[in-house]
């Protein structure tokens, strides 16, 4: 026979989950509380069992308690935000899901699962307060500082890739309008940089620019951050503007919109359609003039198929869609970006690094760069900090790049297989062409510099370029 799952077994399992769990009987008296809930709410389990929920939480009114409301309505309440004070005076913010326990058609009690979001809420409110203070300054005082803080322009987007240059050209045209823009690109490709360039090339350039990563906050908390709250909207709510109000007349960048809950996407769609927002718990609507730029790190059609982006929202945003190629697909940009980041961190760290060794550049050109441009920048930053000479060598790179280099540069006796159709002479020609090609990329077409990298006379390199028909 299979063992029967008893109430004691259930209690043991509930002690090991990361959320707080409380169970009340049909009268609202506490009959179970796990350890995490007791820690969160500053309550003594032994002293609290058997007491009414309002006795345990003196600041909680009966009409504000989700547990008591579920006992009355017999309907579940899902993902409800609550802010309250414990009997010790500590302010707590939680996301609660409360479910009725029904036995033979009668409500026997209710169970509530609470997730602590206090630190998230405090941090997000501090950010909003700071943004509100900045947005409150007059435009004349703000103009220069705003441009310094969000100063990326189209000329700061470094690329020699034809497709990315085409994307830049479309973005430049879109910047002169107020239409919504959707940007697709893997993490680290530069979606916010492109958004800032659009903002700073628009008529809103001296107005607020606010960015919010939709994956950084729980959905219920994100709603209050975006749309704002009014006192009484939920337990512990206060009058606070959201990011839409703070970004009024400016640009709001919503990154990883594919992480935004579907019901919140529906509210965003309404803002895009009529320019009105309603704070949580408010009865009146407020007009906002905000330019929306949204971004996704998942291919849009795939995100729709997976149910991560509403189809109607996608069609509303799809007026202009900008696709940023990943770094491994635009390898011609790697030498340019390497030079740019070395110059940047030379200035920040007071170093005098001149470039990389040929081995490092060859590695950079072959490495997959799953973290894209952001990963390349971090690699350069670390190398500039620790390099001893004036060139970045393999030994100055992070562990994962050094292992990649070792794996792909094994001894010929261990790895190389001679192609009988080519032989030594043909193989040498191929290797020479490849080295010359990489040197010309690294030197950005400067023949004299490429010749120094290859340690051959300039005239010899010119002859070989002509011989091998290398542009």
Order of alpha helices (4+ residues) and beta strands (2+ residues): alpha-beta-beta-alpha-alpha-alpha-alpha-beta-beta-beta-alpha-alpha-alpha-beta-alpha-beta-alpha-alpha-beta-alpha-beta-beta-beta-alpha-alpha-beta-alpha-beta-alpha-alpha-beta-alpha-alpha-alpha-alpha-alpha
